[in-house]
Amino acid sequence: MPTVLFVCLPLEGHLRPVTNVAAAVQRLGVDVEFAALEPSRATVESMGVPFVSLGSAERKTSKMGFAERVGDTSTPPVPLDQFVDKAGANFAGWEEAVYPLLQAHMDRAGGRYAAIVSDQATMAAHDAAAVAGLPLVSLYQLPLSYSLVMGGHNEYNMPRSVPVELPCCVLPEAMTWLQYAFTNPALKRRGAAQITAAYGRHRAAARERLGLPPLPPSSGPFQPPPGIPRSITIVGGMMELETERPLPPGWHMSGPQVLPPVTAPPVLDGDKDAEVAAFLRAAQDAGEPVVYVALGSLVTPHEALVHAMAAAFQAAPGARFLWALRQASHAFLPPDLAPPAGAGGGKVLVVSWAAQTAVLAHPAVKLFVTHGGLGSLSEGLAAGKPLVALPFFADQHVNAHHLANRKLGTYVDASPAAVGSLARRLSKAIGELLGDAGTAQRAAQLGEKLRSCNGAEVAARRIAQFVGEAAGGGAAEVGDTSAE
């Protein structure tokens, strides 16, 4: 079978799941290569996947700007239309920066690829597949409603049983029929149209500069362009959190793709983890639960948010806190934050980085405070731990809503307007969840299920089957797919 080319942007929430899937496809005996910008090399090669460097590239747009000032009470809230416009410009900038590099590699490759697999946002890969006439697999790392909007299939969100779930716009499921009748369909249509228009405007300008043909006016932001002979989409979300609905032809749910195969429980190891391991061991010896706190790879908490979170942790009785806080935010830590005393002692240990899957698997950790990104949400639930979500932007609000609706945790408003009362509300939420045996049991049961059916391997079997059929050789032998 010819080689399958994986492509992904150097964004951790995208790169890790796509790399996991590439490694799983390779284990099925399919030849794979992974083309990405140079900063992605270490992640890809750590999974044993052959890496093809596309060099370096600067986006032709600035950073989103929102993640760098989370919790900054001096900054007014970002309106939804501004957020969507910035996001559209950001991803169109990536398309314009990466496509020439990827197309140059495709020209050198001389037709050795059977298909391209990419995350949903690497539109340069979609463009390259269309130019080469190759089949395309899109791996979505978004909740289902958001994925359907971005993929141009919002009509599958229209049943009134499906709540409104768009960026920064989530309506509770407990609404009357009359409320749904007037708000549900209208908000879904308006939100999808707003997102599609903003992304479409920026993509049209980028594609014109790249010399690519215009997209159909009704295309979803990440919908494959014309010229791709066949495609499938695999969503790395959890149906256990979603509202049931039909899926478009060629769409599949795999479960979390961010989770590596579980051959043995992850463990803390080496000098890099020594301080964290000592802290967890001391808490376990003292019989005190540990709350693990991490807000993802993009969020840099500002001063007011750091102070509020620190106050919440210090006020929470009978628990210790392992806080993975980006180095840039350490300057905002209050001077009276209890430092670790000796070998893992103290109430709060602040580190710049922690081995998240190993920390979450540790028996001393009983709760996870997270930003609610799909990757972190999946890792926390796969470890069987309840979660407190502090959503800030993009799909995080939808994920937090799912979490609370399925009684697997709760979410706390951490917007700039609410930071003043965050310490009290966050401390209360942590205390309630640490004492909630029912939520702990539900999370443990879901964790066992997620660990038994690896989403990356489910996606890999789909891809191997799809590529085999596209190559004209019929379905590949990919094992039992009944779990899908």
Secondary structure, DSSP 8 states (H G I E B T S, - for coil): --EEEEE--S-HHHHHHHHHHHHHHHHTT--EEEEE-GGGHHHHHHTT--EEE------SS---SSGGGTT-TTS----HHHHHHHHHHHHHHHHHHHHHHHHHHHHHHTS-EEEEEEETT-HHHHHHHHHHT--EEEEE-S-HHHHHHHTT-GGGG-STTS--EETTEE--S---HHHHHHHHHHHHHHHHHHHHHHHHHHHHHHHHHHT-----TT--TT---TT-S-EEEEE-S-TTTS------TTEEE---SSS---SS-----SGGGHHHHHHHHHHHHHT--EEEEE-TTT----HHHHHHHHHHHHHSTT-EEEEE--GGGGGGS-TTS----TTT-SSEEEES---HHHHHHSTTEEEEEE---HHHHHHHHHTT--EEE---STTHHHHHHHHHHTTSEEE---SGGGGGGHHHHHHHHHHHHHT-HHHHHHHHHHHHHHHHS-HHHHHHHHHHHHHHHHTTS--------TT-
